[in-house]
């Protein structure tokens, strides 16, 4: 408790309140469309205080995905999920090696450029069917991006962008439940996650709860076309943030 109190004092009450709002908005978006928590939170929380990101964001994305996936269990495609987890694991191992041996100086920019290319091709009408090879390719890219930049969603969102909203959520949320612990493990291996980040995660719990309980309001007003636009928009913003990081 003393360590948490000291961290609160270091962050400051006003900054902590702002961090809770940021995390709550991201959690509401992710619970509604399947992704968004990492996008909304990673950069903003890092600016508020470096202890709040990316590790604590990955922790909360994991917790939210576990809770939200429980309500989607009838829609989860087990075979596709198994392939996705394999792809995430492969991508995370690749990213961990890159982080240690190459460093992260230019990797976010490269990933951002690839995401923007995918958004541009999708907006121009390119369609990629959901099958074993495309799932494995998209999730491997997602694993690399998640460990390097703190967000897994864009490659998978681009693959599922034309699917029904329920299928999108059932594909993304359970996968994040598996992907985020792998990304946290990569951060641990690179000495970028420790007790301080765990204490920061505890401080952000109220924001997570508020966002989760507000999500049904957003789900009720989103149509399939709005879901696709949101997925492309979130992916594009992610690409731009990475490109100019």
Residue pairs with C-beta under 8 A, 6 or more apart in sequence:
3 195
3 196
3 199
4 199
4 202
4 203
7 51
7 196
7 199
7 200
7 203
8 16
8 203
10 49
10 51
11 19
11 48
11 49
11 51
11 52
11 203
15 48
15 49
16 203
18 48
19 45
19 48
19 49
19 52
19 203
19 204
19 207
20 204
20 206
20 207
20 210
21 207
22 40
22 41
22 44
22 45
22 48
22 207
23 37
23 41
23 45
23 57
23 60
23 204
23 207
23 208
23 211
24 207
24 208
24 210
24 211
24 214
25 40
25 211
26 36
26 37
26 38
26 39
26 40
26 41
26 57
26 211
27 37
27 60
27 64
27 207
27 208
27 210
27 211
27 212
27 215
28 210
28 211
28 212
28 214
28 215
28 218
29 35
29 36
29 37
29 40
29 211
29 215
29 218
29 234
30 36
30 37
30 38
30 61
30 64
30 65
30 68
30 173
30 176
30 211
31 64
31 68
31 173
31 211
31 212
31 215
31 219
32 215
32 218
32 219
32 222
33 165
33 168
33 169
33 218
33 222
33 227
33 230
33 231
33 234
34 153
34 157
34 168
34 169
34 171
34 172
34 173
34 231
35 151
35 152
35 153
35 154
35 156
35 157
35 172
35 176
35 231
35 234
36 153
36 234
37 57
37 60
37 61
37 64
37 211
38 54
38 57
38 58
38 61
38 146
38 150
38 151
38 152
38 153
39 151
39 153
39 234
39 237
39 238
39 241
41 53
41 57
41 60
42 53
42 54
42 57
42 149
42 150
42 151
43 53
43 241
44 53
45 52
45 53
45 56
45 57
46 52
46 53
46 54
49 200
51 196
51 197
51 199
51 200
52 200
52 204
53 150
54 149
54 150
54 187
54 192
55 184
55 187
55 192
55 193
55 197
55 198
55 200
55 201
56 197
56 198
56 200
56 201
56 204
57 150
58 146
58 150
58 180
58 183
58 184
58 187
59 180
59 184
59 197
59 198
59 201
60 201
60 204
60 205
60 207
60 208
61 176
61 180
62 176
62 177
62 180
62 181
62 184
63 208
64 173
64 176
64 208
64 211
64 212
65 173
65 174
65 175
65 176
65 177
65 180
66 177
67 212
68 169
68 173
68 212
68 215
69 76
69 170
69 173
69 174
69 177
72 166
72 169
72 170
72 173
72 174
75 166
75 167
75 169
75 170
76 170
76 174
77 167
77 170
77 171
80 130
80 135
80 171
81 171
81 174
81 175
83 132
83 135
83 136
83 139
84 135
84 139
84 156
84 171
84 175
84 178
85 139
85 175
85 178
85 179
86 136
86 139
87 135
87 136
87 137
87 138
87 139
87 140
87 142
87 143
88 139
88 140
88 142
88 143
88 146
88 152
88 175
88 178
88 179
88 182
89 143
89 182
90 140
90 143
91 139
91 140
91 141
91 142
91 143
91 144
91 145
91 146
91 147
92 143
92 144
92 146
92 147
92 179
92 182
92 183
92 185
92 186
93 143
94 140
94 143
94 144
95 143
95 144
95 145
95 146
95 147
95 148
95 186
96 147
96 186
96 189
96 190
98 104
98 107
98 144
98 148
99 107
99 147
99 148
99 186
99 190
100 189
100 190
104 148
107 148
107 149
108 148
108 149
108 242
108 243
108 245
109 242
109 243
109 244
109 245
111 141
111 144
111 145
111 148
111 149
111 239
111 242
112 149
112 238
112 239
112 240
112 241
112 242
112 243
112 244
112 245
113 239
113 243
114 141
114 239
115 145
115 154
115 155
115 158
115 235
115 236
115 238
115 239
115 242
116 236
116 239
116 240
116 243
118 154
118 155
118 158
118 235
119 154
119 158
119 232
119 235
119 236
119 239
122 158
122 161
122 232
123 232
127 162
128 134
128 158
128 159
130 159
130 160
130 163
134 159
135 159
138 155
138 156
138 158
138 159
139 155
139 156
139 175
141 155
142 152
142 153
142 154
142 155
142 156
142 175
142 179
143 152
143 179
143 182
143 183
145 151
145 152
145 154
145 155
146 152
146 179
146 180
146 182
146 183
147 182
147 183
147 186
147 187
149 238
149 242
149 245
150 183
151 238
152 175
152 176
152 179
152 180
152 183
153 172
153 176
153 234
153 235
153 238
154 234
154 235
154 238
154 239
156 171
156 172
156 175
157 168
157 172
157 231
157 232
157 234
157 235
158 231
158 232
158 235
160 167
160 168
160 171
160 172
160 231
161 168
161 228
161 231
161 232
162 228
163 171
164 224
165 219
165 222
165 224
165 227
168 227
168 231
184 193
187 193
188 194
222 230
